[in-house]
């Protein structure tokens, strides 16, 4: 009898142990699945975080407005025209060095990597842009690029001169044989910001310093460039 009781107790114990083992195994399996699901969620969420960061950085990158683009286009065109006039008139070794650095500065500021520098330069150009727009009102048949091109009439080729007539009333005072108030202004900007620098350097640090000087000449009504050109223009 005692032997039978002992066997019964053993069977009951083994049965209960087996039930607990199944529960423990199921619990482990559930925990493993939960952990795996959590990891999968984290893994799938990471690209979204990266995309969100990318969108934030993209939205923070400065861009030019349509108005700023127009102003920068005009300023760059005027600087390019002044460079061509300078290269035509001056051919000595120093002038060639100045022209090369001047061209590199224009190309540097025009690069899309320097949008913020462009915006700052455009902001300093606002007063001169308004000045030119007001003068353009005297000839509504021209757009503003044509107006600047006409200012450089004396530096244009014969083909251009045959097709166009120079109207001195549109461009202020005569400065020397070829310059008027518009062309003299941009010539003096180059002279003061680049040519008169004692240590001409063809590198980015010099470009940045030159751009800062150009900004000063553009926005300051007491600047040498403004005083000796546009300020003398009396309608």
GROMACS elastic network, one bead per residue, 0.5 to 0.9 nm:
[ bonds ]
;  ai    aj funct       b0    kb
    1     4     6  0.51239   500
    1     5     6  0.63434   500
    1     6     6  0.86572   500
    2     5     6  0.50620   500
    2     6     6  0.61890   500
    2     7     6  0.86657   500
    3     6     6  0.51325   500
    3     7     6  0.63056   500
    3     8     6  0.86893   500
    4     7     6  0.51048   500
    4     8     6  0.61670   500
    4     9     6  0.86781   500
    5     8     6  0.50396   500
    5     9     6  0.61855   500
    5    10     6  0.85866   500
    6     9     6  0.52034   500
    6    10     6  0.62339   500
    6    11     6  0.87515   500
    7    10     6  0.50752   500
    7    11     6  0.62710   500
    7    12     6  0.87022   500
    8    11     6  0.51760   500
    8    12     6  0.62186   500
    8    13     6  0.85974   500
    9    12     6  0.51424   500
    9    13     6  0.61086   500
    9    14     6  0.86430   500
   10    13     6  0.51193   500
   10    14     6  0.62023   500
   10    15     6  0.85823   500
   11    14     6  0.51782   500
   11    15     6  0.61058   500
   11    16     6  0.86686   500
   12    15     6  0.50720   500
   12    16     6  0.62115   500
   12    17     6  0.85930   500
   13    16     6  0.52407   500
   13    17     6  0.61339   500
   13    18     6  0.85995   500
   14    17     6  0.50762   500
   14    18     6  0.61394   500
   14    19     6  0.87656   500
   15    18     6  0.51553   500
   15    19     6  0.64599   500
   15    20     6  0.88789   500
   16    19     6  0.51686   500
   16    20     6  0.63737   500
   16    21     6  0.86918   500
   17    20     6  0.51675   500
   17    21     6  0.61783   500
   17    22     6  0.87824   500
   18    21     6  0.50701   500
   18    22     6  0.63877   500
   18    23     6  0.87662   500
   19    22     6  0.52499   500
   19    23     6  0.63647   500
   19    24     6  0.86834   500
   20    23     6  0.50483   500
   20    24     6  0.60845   500
   20    25     6  0.85513   500
   21    24     6  0.50100   500
   21    25     6  0.60565   500
   21    26     6  0.84973   500
   22    25     6  0.50532   500
   22    26     6  0.60479   500
   22    27     6  0.84385   500
   23    26     6  0.51207   500
   23    27     6  0.60620   500
   23    28     6  0.86284   500
   24    28     6  0.62036   500
   24    29     6  0.85932   500
   25    28     6  0.50864   500
   25    29     6  0.61148   500
   25    30     6  0.85287   500
   26    29     6  0.50020   500
   26    30     6  0.60442   500
   26    31     6  0.85283   500
   27    30     6  0.50663   500
   27    31     6  0.61228   500
   27    32     6  0.85523   500
   28    31     6  0.50725   500
   28    32     6  0.60838   500
   28    33     6  0.85967   500
   29    32     6  0.50752   500
   29    33     6  0.61882   500
   29    34     6  0.85543   500
   30    33     6  0.51652   500
   30    34     6  0.60949   500
   30    35     6  0.85713   500
   31    34     6  0.50275   500
   31    35     6  0.60711   500
   31    36     6  0.85174   500
   32    35     6  0.51056   500
   32    36     6  0.60758   500
   32    37     6  0.85286   500
   33    36     6  0.50519   500
   33    37     6  0.60384   500
   33    38     6  0.85237   500
   34    37     6  0.51323   500
   34    38     6  0.61510   500
   34    39     6  0.86372   500
   35    38     6  0.51208   500
   35    39     6  0.62065   500
   35    40     6  0.85945   500
   36    39     6  0.51081   500
   36    40     6  0.61166   500
   36    41     6  0.86230   500
   37    40     6  0.50082   500
   37    41     6  0.61926   500
   37    42     6  0.86677   500
   38    41     6  0.50989   500
   38    42     6  0.62696   500
   38    43     6  0.85922   500
   39    42     6  0.50644   500
   39    43     6  0.60547   500
   39    44     6  0.85742   500
   40    44     6  0.61074   500
   40    45     6  0.84502   500
   41    44     6  0.51748   500
   41    45     6  0.60027   500
   41    46     6  0.87258   500
   42    45     6  0.50324   500
   42    46     6  0.63011   500
   43    46     6  0.55380   500
   43    47     6  0.78013   500
   44    47     6  0.65016   500
   44    48     6  0.75892   500
   45    48     6  0.53652   500
   45    49     6  0.65607   500
   45    50     6  0.89696   500
   46    49     6  0.51464   500
   46    50     6  0.63570   500
   46    51     6  0.86939   500
   47    51     6  0.60749   500
   47    52     6  0.85264   500
   48    52     6  0.60990   500
   48    53     6  0.85939   500
   49    52     6  0.50618   500
   49    53     6  0.62337   500
   49    54     6  0.85738   500
   50    53     6  0.51059   500
   50    54     6  0.61141   500
   50    55     6  0.86376   500
   51    55     6  0.61657   500
   51    56     6  0.86300   500
   52    55     6  0.50861   500
   52    56     6  0.62680   500
   52    57     6  0.87238   500
   53    56     6  0.50338   500
   53    57     6  0.62016   500
   53    58     6  0.84608   500
   54    57     6  0.51956   500
   54    58     6  0.60023   500
   54    59     6  0.85591   500
   55    59     6  0.60833   500
   55    60     6  0.86008   500
   56    59     6  0.51743   500
   56    60     6  0.62900   500
   56    61     6  0.89463   500
   57    60     6  0.50916   500
   57    61     6  0.65088   500
   58    61     6  0.54278   500
   58    62     6  0.88464   500
   59    62     6  0.79103   500
   61   115     6  0.87142   500
   61   116     6  0.89039   500
   62   115     6  0.63481   500
   62   116     6  0.62609   500
   62   119     6  0.86418   500
   63   115     6  0.64754   500
   63   116     6  0.78805   500
   63   119     6  0.84541   500
   64    67     6  0.78443   500
   64    68     6  0.55428   500
   64    69     6  0.58966   500
   64   115     6  0.72059   500
   64   116     6  0.86550   500
   64   118     6  0.83013   500
   64   119     6  0.69530   500
   65    68     6  0.50637   500
   65    69     6  0.61480   500
   65    70     6  0.87140   500
   66    69     6  0.50864   500
   66    70     6  0.63787   500
   66    71     6  0.88052   500
   67    70     6  0.51980   500
   67    71     6  0.63564   500
   67    72     6  0.86639   500
   68    71     6  0.50945   500
   68    72     6  0.60274   500
   68    73     6  0.84233   500
   68   118     6  0.88190   500
   68   119     6  0.72385   500
   68   122     6  0.66533   500
   68   123     6  0.84602   500
   69    72     6  0.51417   500
   69    73     6  0.59965   500
   69    74     6  0.86175   500
   69   122     6  0.88044   500
   70    73     6  0.51125   500
   70    74     6  0.63051   500
   70    75     6  0.87284   500
   71    74     6  0.51849   500
   71    75     6  0.62053   500
   71    76     6  0.85675   500
   71   122     6  0.65056   500
   71   125     6  0.78421   500
   71   126     6  0.80437   500
   71   129     6  0.71528   500
   72    75     6  0.50707   500
   72    76     6  0.59589   500
   72    77     6  0.83439   500
   72   110     6  0.88652   500
   72   118     6  0.73841   500
   72   119     6  0.84180   500
   72   121     6  0.82260   500
   72   122     6  0.60120   500
   72   125     6  0.86303   500
   73    76     6  0.52670   500
   73    77     6  0.60489   500
   73    78     6  0.86479   500
   73   145     6  0.87190   500
   74    77     6  0.50496   500
   74    78     6  0.61899   500
   74    79     6  0.86649   500
   74   129     6  0.84770   500
   74   144     6  0.75214   500
   74   145     6  0.63876   500
   74   148     6  0.82621   500
   75    78     6  0.51286   500
   75    79     6  0.62217   500
   75    80     6  0.85690   500
   75   122     6  0.80670   500
   75   125     6  0.77983   500
   75   129     6  0.84075   500
   76    79     6  0.50838   500
   76    80     6  0.60480   500
   76    81     6  0.85499   500
   76   106     6  0.72147   500
   76   110     6  0.80487   500
   77    80     6  0.50465   500
   77    81     6  0.61202   500
   77    82     6  0.85701   500
   77   145     6  0.75661   500
   77   148     6  0.81033   500
   77   149     6  0.86218   500
   78    81     6  0.50916   500
   78    82     6  0.61475   500
   78    83     6  0.85893   500
   78   145     6  0.85021   500
   78   148     6  0.66341   500
   78   149     6  0.80561   500
   78   183     6  0.84324   500
   78   186     6  0.72689   500
   79    82     6  0.50631   500
   79    83     6  0.61563   500
   79    84     6  0.87343   500
   79   102     6  0.89616   500
   79   103     6  0.89784   500
   79   106     6  0.75898   500
   79   186     6  0.68568   500
   79   187     6  0.86474   500
   79   190     6  0.84290   500
   80    83     6  0.50373   500
   80    84     6  0.63224   500
   80    85     6  0.86856   500
   80   103     6  0.78757   500
   80   106     6  0.78182   500
   81    84     6  0.51496   500
   81    85     6  0.61979   500
   81    86     6  0.85471   500
   81   148     6  0.84620   500
   81   149     6  0.75702   500
   81   152     6  0.73451   500
   81   155     6  0.89277   500
   81   183     6  0.88283   500
   82    85     6  0.50634   500
   82    86     6  0.60381   500
   82    87     6  0.85902   500
   82   152     6  0.82044   500
   82   183     6  0.70597   500
   82   186     6  0.64509   500
   82   187     6  0.62343   500
   82   190     6  0.83447   500
   83    86     6  0.50460   500
   83    87     6  0.61589   500
   83    88     6  0.85662   500
   83    99     6  0.66177   500
   83   102     6  0.73672   500
   83   103     6  0.72976   500
   83   187     6  0.84738   500
   83   190     6  0.86271   500
   84    87     6  0.51440   500
   84    88     6  0.61537   500
   84    89     6  0.86897   500
   84    99     6  0.87636   500
   84   155     6  0.82557   500
   85    88     6  0.50851   500
   85    89     6  0.62260   500
   85    90     6  0.85430   500
   85   152     6  0.78187   500
   85   155     6  0.58163   500
   85   156     6  0.84185   500
   85   187     6  0.89487   500
   86    89     6  0.52144   500
   86    90     6  0.58057   500
   86    91     6  0.85647   500
   86    95     6  0.81426   500
   86    99     6  0.74693   500
   86   187     6  0.79757   500
   87    90     6  0.54213   500
   87    91     6  0.64347   500
   87    95     6  0.75813   500
   87    96     6  0.73012   500
   87    99     6  0.66857   500
   88    91     6  0.72732   500
   88   155     6  0.77333   500
   89   155     6  0.87136   500
   90    95     6  0.59409   500
   90    96     6  0.77378   500
   91    94     6  0.81756   500
   91    95     6  0.59434   500
   91    96     6  0.61824   500
   92    95     6  0.52937   500
   92    96     6  0.62982   500
   92    97     6  0.88361   500
   93    96     6  0.51108   500
   93    97     6  0.63280   500
   93    98     6  0.87141   500
   94    97     6  0.50499   500
   94    98     6  0.61711   500
   94    99     6  0.85504   500
   94   195     6  0.88869   500
   95    99     6  0.60136   500
   95   100     6  0.85249   500
   95   195     6  0.82537   500
   96    99     6  0.50324   500
   96   100     6  0.61329   500
   96   101     6  0.86684   500
   97   100     6  0.51553   500
   97   101     6  0.62823   500
   97   102     6  0.84718   500
   97   200     6  0.85267   500
   98   101     6  0.52546   500
   98   102     6  0.59301   500
   98   103     6  0.85257   500
   98   194     6  0.71833   500
   98   195     6  0.61051   500
   98   200     6  0.78284   500
   99   103     6  0.60593   500
   99   104     6  0.85839   500
   99   195     6  0.89641   500
  100   103     6  0.51912   500
  100   104     6  0.62933   500
  100   105     6  0.87248   500
  100   202     6  0.84069   500
  101   104     6  0.50170   500
  101   105     6  0.61696   500
  101   106     6  0.86998   500
  101   194     6  0.82949   500
  101   200     6  0.81870   500
  101   201     6  0.76365   500
  101   202     6  0.57211   500
  101   203     6  0.85486   500
  101   207     6  0.82491   500
  102   105     6  0.51353   500
  102   106     6  0.63809   500
  102   107     6  0.87558   500
  102   190     6  0.77424   500
  102   194     6  0.72907   500
  102   195     6  0.88866   500
  102   207     6  0.86362   500
  103   106     6  0.51589   500
  103   107     6  0.62689   500
  103   108     6  0.85809   500
  104   107     6  0.50301   500
  104   108     6  0.59593   500
  104   109     6  0.86508   500
  104   202     6  0.78259   500
  104   203     6  0.88481   500
  104   207     6  0.79988   500
  105   109     6  0.62324   500
  105   110     6  0.84882   500
  105   202     6  0.87244   500
  105   203     6  0.89947   500
  105   204     6  0.83591   500
  105   206     6  0.86942   500
  105   207     6  0.54026   500
  105   208     6  0.83005   500
  105   210     6  0.78415   500
  105   211     6  0.77481   500
  106   109     6  0.54429   500
  106   110     6  0.61601   500
  106   111     6  0.88816   500
  106   207     6  0.88417   500
  107   110     6  0.50523   500
  107   111     6  0.64201   500
  108   111     6  0.54843   500
  108   113     6  0.88524   500
  108   114     6  0.77315   500
  108   204     6  0.81467   500
  108   207     6  0.75729   500
  109   112     6  0.81289   500
  109   113     6  0.85372   500
  109   114     6  0.60883   500
  109   115     6  0.80402   500
  109   117     6  0.69715   500
  109   118     6  0.63890   500
  109   207     6  0.84174   500
  109   208     6  0.87935   500
  109   211     6  0.81124   500
  110   113     6  0.84413   500
  110   114     6  0.71846   500
  110   115     6  0.80966   500
  110   118     6  0.73776   500
  111   114     6  0.57061   500
  111   115     6  0.74769   500
  111   118     6  0.89339   500
  112   115     6  0.55255   500
  112   118     6  0.88387   500
  113   116     6  0.83482   500
  113   117     6  0.89967   500
  114   117     6  0.52443   500
  114   118     6  0.62602   500
  114   119     6  0.87884   500
  115   119     6  0.62257   500
  115   120     6  0.87179   500
  116   119     6  0.50231   500
  116   120     6  0.63108   500
  116   121     6  0.86427   500
  117   120     6  0.51097   500
  117   121     6  0.61686   500
  117   122     6  0.85571   500
  117   208     6  0.89882   500
  117   211     6  0.86317   500
  118   121     6  0.50727   500
  118   122     6  0.60272   500
  118   123     6  0.85271   500
  119   122     6  0.50680   500
  119   123     6  0.61437   500
  119   124     6  0.87730   500
  120   123     6  0.51398   500
  120   124     6  0.65187   500
  120   125     6  0.88346   500
  120   215     6  0.81507   500
  121   124     6  0.52158   500
  121   125     6  0.63821   500
  121   211     6  0.76316   500
  121   212     6  0.82111   500
  121   214     6  0.81435   500
  121   215     6  0.58795   500
  121   218     6  0.87503   500
  122   126     6  0.65319   500
  122   215     6  0.86046   500
  123   126     6  0.54932   500
  123   127     6  0.85897   500
  123   215     6  0.86616   500
  123   219     6  0.85122   500
  124   127     6  0.72815   500
  124   128     6  0.84416   500
  124   214     6  0.88441   500
  124   215     6  0.55214   500
  124   216     6  0.75467   500
  124   217     6  0.87741   500
  124   218     6  0.59569   500
  124   220     6  0.86445   500
  125   128     6  0.54965   500
  125   129     6  0.60089   500
  125   130     6  0.86920   500
  125   215     6  0.73704   500
  125   218     6  0.56758   500
  125   219     6  0.62742   500
  126   129     6  0.50628   500
  126   130     6  0.62176   500
  126   131     6  0.86205   500
  126   218     6  0.85328   500
  126   219     6  0.77056   500
  127   130     6  0.52552   500
  127   131     6  0.62430   500
  127   132     6  0.87929   500
  127   218     6  0.78245   500
  127   219     6  0.65968   500
  128   132     6  0.61751   500
  128   133     6  0.85345   500
  128   218     6  0.68649   500
  128   219     6  0.75791   500
  129   132     6  0.52183   500
  129   133     6  0.61495   500
  129   134     6  0.86465   500
  130   133     6  0.50111   500
  130   134     6  0.61468   500
  130   135     6  0.86838   500
  131   134     6  0.52894   500
  131   135     6  0.64606   500
  131   136     6  0.87773   500
  131   230     6  0.89053   500
  132   135     6  0.51010   500
  132   136     6  0.61635   500
  132   137     6  0.88933   500
  132   144     6  0.79863   500
  132   147     6  0.88459   500
  132   148     6  0.88875   500
  132   182     6  0.85637   500
  133   137     6  0.66557   500
  133   144     6  0.71895   500
  134   137     6  0.53745   500
  134   138     6  0.78152   500
  135   138     6  0.58856   500
  135   139     6  0.79880   500
  135   170     6  0.70182   500
  135   171     6  0.81257   500
  136   139     6  0.54753   500
  136   140     6  0.65396   500
  136   141     6  0.89925   500
  136   142     6  0.74378   500
  136   143     6  0.78864   500
  136   144     6  0.69699   500
  136   147     6  0.70667   500
  136   170     6  0.76755   500
  137   140     6  0.55129   500
  138   170     6  0.71810   500
  139   142     6  0.60895   500
  139   143     6  0.88411   500
  139   147     6  0.87086   500
  139   170     6  0.78190   500
  140   143     6  0.74124   500
  142   145     6  0.80172   500
  142   146     6  0.58425   500
  142   147     6  0.60613   500
  143   146     6  0.53660   500
  143   147     6  0.62345   500
  143   148     6  0.89693   500
  144   148     6  0.64317   500
  144   149     6  0.86804   500
  145   148     6  0.52576   500
  145   149     6  0.62136   500
  145   150     6  0.85819   500
  146   150     6  0.60343   500
  146   151     6  0.86157   500
  147   150     6  0.51012   500
  147   151     6  0.63772   500
  147   170     6  0.85688   500
  148   151     6  0.50190   500
  148   152     6  0.68366   500
  148   182     6  0.78704   500
  148   183     6  0.84863   500
  149   152     6  0.54072   500
  149   153     6  0.68709   500
  149   156     6  0.85923   500
  150   153     6  0.50531   500
  150   154     6  0.87069   500
  150   156     6  0.87790   500
  150   164     6  0.82109   500
  150   165     6  0.86106   500
  150   166     6  0.70367   500
  150   167     6  0.86207   500
  150   171     6  0.87819   500
  151   154     6  0.79402   500
  151   155     6  0.89795   500
  151   166     6  0.81034   500
  151   167     6  0.89548   500
  151   168     6  0.87122   500
  151   170     6  0.81289   500
  151   171     6  0.63138   500
  151   179     6  0.84639   500
  151   180     6  0.72503   500
  151   181     6  0.87321   500
  151   182     6  0.65710   500
  151   183     6  0.65130   500
  152   155     6  0.53601   500
  152   156     6  0.64754   500
  152   178     6  0.84284   500
  152   179     6  0.78920   500
  152   180     6  0.84653   500
  152   182     6  0.85845   500
  152   183     6  0.66465   500
  153   156     6  0.51818   500
  153   157     6  0.83876   500
  153   160     6  0.79043   500
  153   161     6  0.68933   500
  153   164     6  0.83710   500
  153   165     6  0.84132   500
  153   166     6  0.65562   500
  153   178     6  0.86354   500
  154   157     6  0.83465   500
  154   161     6  0.81929   500
  154   166     6  0.85042   500
  154   177     6  0.88013   500
  154   178     6  0.56815   500
  154   179     6  0.77659   500
  155   178     6  0.75609   500
  156   159     6  0.81229   500
  156   160     6  0.61679   500
  156   161     6  0.67523   500
  157   160     6  0.55528   500
  157   161     6  0.64997   500
  157   162     6  0.89243   500
  158   162     6  0.61356   500
  158   163     6  0.87208   500
  159   162     6  0.52866   500
  159   163     6  0.65509   500
  159   164     6  0.88623   500
  160   163     6  0.52642   500
  160   164     6  0.61678   500
  161   164     6  0.51795   500
  161   165     6  0.67841   500
  161   166     6  0.81653   500
  162   165     6  0.76771   500
  166   169     6  0.89776   500
  166   170     6  0.86427   500
  167   170     6  0.58094   500
  167   171     6  0.75246   500
  168   171     6  0.54858   500
  168   172     6  0.65632   500
  168   173     6  0.77409   500
  168   174     6  0.79988   500
  168   180     6  0.80063   500
  169   172     6  0.59197   500
  169   173     6  0.82183   500
  169   235     6  0.83260   500
  171   174     6  0.83517   500
  171   180     6  0.59601   500
  171   181     6  0.59503   500
  171   182     6  0.61459   500
  171   183     6  0.85827   500
  171   233     6  0.85036   500
  172   180     6  0.60710   500
  172   181     6  0.51269   500
  172   182     6  0.73811   500
  172   229     6  0.87201   500
  172   230     6  0.78002   500
  172   232     6  0.82230   500
  172   233     6  0.52621   500
  172   234     6  0.72425   500
  172   235     6  0.76482   500
  173   179     6  0.84810   500
  173   180     6  0.54492   500
  173   181     6  0.54508   500
  173   182     6  0.88877   500
  173   229     6  0.80167   500
  173   230     6  0.86449   500
  173   232     6  0.74002   500
  173   233     6  0.60318   500
  173   234     6  0.81085   500
  174   177     6  0.73821   500
  174   178     6  0.74882   500
  174   179     6  0.59929   500
  174   181     6  0.67255   500
  174   184     6  0.89923   500
  175   178     6  0.68667   500
  175   180     6  0.52906   500
  175   181     6  0.69938   500
  175   183     6  0.89648   500
  175   184     6  0.69619   500
  175   229     6  0.82210   500
  176   179     6  0.59491   500
  176   180     6  0.80663   500
  177   180     6  0.88256   500
  178   183     6  0.87923   500
  179   182     6  0.78117   500
  179   183     6  0.56125   500
  179   184     6  0.55900   500
  179   187     6  0.88575   500
  180   183     6  0.54852   500
  180   184     6  0.58021   500
  180   185     6  0.84306   500
  180   229     6  0.79608   500
  181   184     6  0.52149   500
  181   185     6  0.61394   500
  181   186     6  0.89877   500
  181   228     6  0.84683   500
  181   230     6  0.54500   500
  181   231     6  0.86701   500
  181   232     6  0.78252   500
  181   233     6  0.67709   500
  182   185     6  0.53208   500
  182   186     6  0.67982   500
  182   187     6  0.87788   500
  182   229     6  0.71877   500
  182   230     6  0.68513   500
  183   186     6  0.54145   500
  183   187     6  0.60733   500
  183   188     6  0.86174   500
  183   229     6  0.85296   500
  184   188     6  0.60313   500
  184   189     6  0.85617   500
  184   225     6  0.79824   500
  184   228     6  0.80576   500
  184   229     6  0.58754   500
  184   230     6  0.82967   500
  185   188     6  0.52953   500
  185   189     6  0.63671   500
  185   190     6  0.89693   500
  185   225     6  0.54994   500
  185   226     6  0.62915   500
  185   227     6  0.89066   500
  185   228     6  0.75509   500
  185   229     6  0.52777   500
  185   230     6  0.65699   500
  186   190     6  0.64783   500
  186   191     6  0.86198   500
  186   225     6  0.75950   500
  187   190     6  0.53729   500
  187   191     6  0.62221   500
  187   192     6  0.87619   500
  187   225     6  0.81393   500
  188   192     6  0.59460   500
  188   193     6  0.82524   500
  188   217     6  0.88121   500
  188   224     6  0.75935   500
  188   226     6  0.83331   500
  188   228     6  0.83632   500
  188   229     6  0.84074   500
  189   192     6  0.53269   500
  189   193     6  0.58291   500
  189   194     6  0.80353   500
  189   213     6  0.83573   500
  189   214     6  0.62038   500
  189   217     6  0.62675   500
  189   218     6  0.77976   500
  189   224     6  0.83986   500
  189   225     6  0.56701   500
  189   226     6  0.86738   500
  190   193     6  0.52719   500
  190   194     6  0.54777   500
  190   195     6  0.64709   500
  190   196     6  0.86398   500
  190   210     6  0.89658   500
  190   214     6  0.76484   500
  191   194     6  0.56710   500
  191   196     6  0.58297   500
  191   197     6  0.86370   500
  191   225     6  0.86927   500
  192   195     6  0.63199   500
  192   196     6  0.55175   500
  192   197     6  0.75245   500
  192   213     6  0.77291   500
  192   214     6  0.81148   500
  192   217     6  0.80936   500
  192   224     6  0.78785   500
  192   225     6  0.75525   500
  193   196     6  0.68968   500
  193   197     6  0.70798   500
  193   209     6  0.83756   500
  193   210     6  0.53668   500
  193   211     6  0.76363   500
  193   212     6  0.82849   500
  193   213     6  0.51145   500
  193   214     6  0.56751   500
  193   216     6  0.89925   500
  193   217     6  0.79306   500
  194   197     6  0.55374   500
  194   200     6  0.74622   500
  194   210     6  0.61604   500
  194   213     6  0.83680   500
  194   214     6  0.87409   500
  195   198     6  0.81507   500
  195   200     6  0.77828   500
  196   199     6  0.88564   500
  196   200     6  0.87258   500
  197   200     6  0.60754   500
  200   206     6  0.75815   500
  201   204     6  0.86480   500
  201   205     6  0.83226   500
  201   206     6  0.58121   500
  201   207     6  0.83069   500
  202   205     6  0.85377   500
  202   206     6  0.66746   500
  202   207     6  0.75398   500
  203   206     6  0.55194   500
  203   207     6  0.63503   500
  203   208     6  0.89235   500
  204   208     6  0.61945   500
  204   209     6  0.86444   500
  205   208     6  0.52446   500
  205   209     6  0.63584   500
  205   210     6  0.86403   500
  206   209     6  0.50923   500
  206   210     6  0.60259   500
  206   211     6  0.85501   500
  207   210     6  0.50535   500
  207   211     6  0.61199   500
  207   212     6  0.86401   500
  208   211     6  0.51221   500
  208   212     6  0.62932   500
  208   213     6  0.87507   500
  209   212     6  0.51156   500
  209   213     6  0.63487   500
  209   214     6  0.87028   500
  210   213     6  0.50418   500
  210   214     6  0.61507   500
  210   215     6  0.86032   500
  211   215     6  0.61655   500
  211   216     6  0.86545   500
  212   215     6  0.50564   500
  212   216     6  0.63319   500
  212   217     6  0.87719   500
  213   216     6  0.50121   500
  213   217     6  0.62393   500
  213   218     6  0.86042   500
  214   217     6  0.50934   500
  214   218     6  0.61161   500
  214   219     6  0.87261   500
  215   218     6  0.51011   500
  215   219     6  0.62065   500
  215   220     6  0.83557   500
  216   219     6  0.55439   500
  216   220     6  0.58051   500
  216   223     6  0.74499   500
  217   220     6  0.56729   500
  217   221     6  0.79805   500
  217   222     6  0.85032   500
  217   223     6  0.54135   500
  217   224     6  0.72419   500
  217   225     6  0.61232   500
  217   226     6  0.71608   500
  218   221     6  0.78611   500
  218   223     6  0.78938   500
  218   225     6  0.79578   500
  218   226     6  0.76289   500
  219   222     6  0.89163   500
  219   223     6  0.81635   500
  219   226     6  0.89826   500
  220   223     6  0.52331   500
  220   224     6  0.88915   500
  220   226     6  0.76012   500
  221   224     6  0.85343   500
  221   225     6  0.86819   500
  221   226     6  0.59055   500
  221   227     6  0.69878   500
  221   231     6  0.79814   500
  222   225     6  0.83392   500
  222   226     6  0.66165   500
  222   227     6  0.60499   500
  223   226     6  0.53913   500
  223   227     6  0.60815   500
  223   228     6  0.86331   500
  224   227     6  0.52529   500
  224   228     6  0.61870   500
  224   229     6  0.86269   500
  225   228     6  0.57467   500
  225   229     6  0.64540   500
  225   230     6  0.81651   500
  226   229     6  0.54061   500
  226   230     6  0.54594   500
  226   231     6  0.58164   500
  226   232     6  0.85338   500
  227   230     6  0.66688   500
  227   231     6  0.50572   500
  227   232     6  0.69348   500
  228   231     6  0.65592   500
  228   232     6  0.65516   500
  229   232     6  0.56158   500
  229   233     6  0.70142   500
  230   233     6  0.52529   500
  230   234     6  0.87590   500
  231   234     6  0.79906   500
